[in-house]
Amino acid sequence: MKQGITPIDVENTFGKDEIIVSKTNLKGHITYVNDVFCRLAEMPEEEAIGAPHNVIRHPDMPRSIFYFLWQQIQSKKEIFAYVKNMAKSGKYYWVFAHVTPTIDADGNIVGFHSSRRAAPKNEIDLISKLYDEIRSVEKSYSNSKQGMEAGVDYIKNLLLDKGMTYDEFVWSVGD
């Protein structure tokens, strides 16, 4: 879906009591979506199932944020993150995501589960400025891998300066 979609500066919104739910397999392909996901992504369930989850990734998202996400969930830990997603029309929607690995009875990761709520406007304002800074660092490198690594270093240094872990920082945004 994402290929050829031009982002537009129009927001899809959803209620503070609504939750977007999706599940993926180990390769990040969607295995389940709820109706809120379908409505916001502007995609029928039949189209979403089997698609890579990054089909809703907005180009404003720094790659290094997803690095942190994957590091956590592949270590069998949950992560919370602010994410800007993109609908099929190019509209955007901000979420506060809770992503967890799905573990089988033998302790193996068999997939991933994400529940997302609407992110409050004041938190989006702060996070979007930070993400702009991180993207600027990433884009200052012609090699995308080096750019992502520089973005990760930028985040690590920011957290070090604040004396916080990633989780502590995310939870402090609303304070």
N, C-alpha and C positions, 0 to 999 in steps of 0.2 A: 504494500500500500504506500509506503513512505516515498518511494522513488517518484520524483516528478511532482511532489506536493510542495507548494509554496506556502510557507507560514504566513498567516495574516494576523494582524493585531486585533483580533476579536476573541473575547474570552467565553468559553463554555463554562457555565457555573452549575453547581449542584448544592443541595441542602447540607447544612452542617450535621444533620443526623443520618445522612446517606453514607454508605460505604461502598467503595469500588473494590471488587474482589476478582483476583485472577490467580491461576495456578499455571506453572510451567513444568516441563520435564527438565532433565539435567542439561540439555542443550539450549534451554531458554525458549522453547517453542510452547505456545499457549495450549493448555489442555482443558482449561475451564475459565469461563468468564461469567459474571452476573449481568443482570440487565442494566445496572448503573454504568458498568464498564462499556457496554454496547452503546448506550445513549451518549455518553461523553466522547467516546472514540468515534462515534458516528459510523459504527461498523456492526453488521449483523453477526450473531454468534457463529454462524456457519463460516464466515470469512475470517473471524478471529482465531477459531480453533485450528491449530497447526501452524499459524503464523509465528514468526519470531516476535518475542515480547517487545523488542526495540522498534517494532512497527509504529509504536506510539511515542517514540523518543523525539523530543523537540530539539532542533539544532542549537538552541540556547543553553542546553545542558552541558556543563563541562564533563569531558570524558573521565577526568580524575575522580569525580564523585562516584561514578559507576565502578571505578577501581576499588574504592573503599567498600562499596556495597558488596562486590564479589568476594573481596578478601574476607569479610565478615561471614557471609552466608556459606562460603566454602569451608569455613572453619567451624561450621555447625553453630553459629551464633546469629542472633537476630540483629537487625539494624533498622534504625529510623532515619529517614532522609526526606528532605524537601525536593520534589521533582516537578519539573515543568514538562507536561506531556502535550502531544499534538494529535488532534482529531484528523480524520480523513479529509475534512474540508480545509485543513491548515489552521483552524482555530486552536487556541491553547487552553489548557486548564492546569492549575497548580494543585498539587496534592501533598499531604504529609503522609508518607508511606511507611508501613511497617512490613518488612520483608523477613521471612523466616525460611530456613530449610525444612523440607519434609523428610523426616527420618523414619526408616522402617524398623521392624522389631529387632533386627540385627545391628542397628546403629548406623546404617548406611544412608547417605543422602539419596533420595529417589526423586526429588523435585523441589520446587520452591513455591511459596504461597505469599501473596501480597495483599494486604488490606490497606486501603487508602481513604483518608478523609480530606475534606476541603481544607486547605491551608488558610489561616487567617490573614487578612490583607496586611496588617502591620508586620507580620512575620515574613510575608512574601517580599515586602519592600526591602527589608534588611537582607534577606537571602539573595534576592535578584541582584543587588549591588555586589555582594560577595561573588556570586557566580560570574558576573561580568568581569570582575578582576581576575578570577581564575581562568576564564576563557581567554582573556587577553594574554595571560602568561602562556597558555597552551598554544595560542595562535602565533606567538612570537618565534616559534620554531618551525622550520620548513618540514621537518620530519615529525609526523603525528605522534609516533611513539615517544620521541624525546619531549615533545610538547606535553603529552600526558604525564610523563615522569616529572617534568618541571612543575606541572600543576599539582601533582601529589606532594612534591617537596614544598610548594607554596602553602598548601593546606597544613602539612606537618609543622612548618615553621610558625604559622599563624596559631596553631593549637599550643605549640611550645611557648610562644610569647604570652598566650592567655593562661598558661598553666592548666590546660584542660585536655581531657581526652575528646575524641570525636563525639562520643555519646553525651558527655557533659556539655559540649558546645551546642549540639542540636537541641538538648532540653533547655538550655539557657536562652534560646532565641525568643521564646514567648515571655520571658521575665521582664 
